[in-house]
Amino acid sequence: DGEAIDKYFQLVHRATTLFPLLLVLKQLLPESLFKLTMRFLPILQKTTKEVLDSITTNSKLQGVLTYHYGDYGEPPERG
């Protein structure tokens, strides 16, 4: 479980680092070019649940890692 936790937080860090770039690109690029660019940023196209399912099958760990989603945003299936 330790490896899954480390991997999760690495991916969270990567996604939060890339997100501002995504916002800038969405404003600057034509829609067709933006969609093409998104193919190179697959981490931003997955839901949290998809990411969690790819790193662990432990449903209790997945619950712990996403316990705050109901308070701050979308459920993992949509977020």
C-alpha positions, -999 to +999 in steps of 0.1 A: +000+000+000+029+023+006+038+023-031+003+031-041+001+060-017+034+074-030+023+070-066-011+087-059+006+117-044+031+119-073+002+119-098-017+145-078+014+167-078+018+162-116-018+170-123-018+201-101+014+213-118-001+208-153-035+223-146-025+260-149-009+252-182-041+236-193-060+267-185-036+289-204-036+266-234-074+265-235-075+303-237-048+307-262-052+278-287-080+272-312-103+243-300-090+218-325-053+225-315-062+224-278-078+189-282-047+177-300-025+191-272-047+172-246-036+139-262-001+146-247-016+153-212-034+120-204-032+125-167-056+154-170-082+132-189-087+106-163-111+106-133-097+102-099-113+067-097-096+057-130-063+067-115-069+050-082-080+018-099-048+018-119-026+020-088-044-001-062-073-025-058-076-017-021-110-001-018-103+010+018-071+028+007-090+044-022-116+056+003-090+071+026-072+089-003-105+105-014-124+109+018-126+147+014-141+147-022-177+150-009-167+182+009-146+199-017-156+187-052-169+160-074-170+123-063-140+103-076-161+088-104-166+123-119-136+143-106 
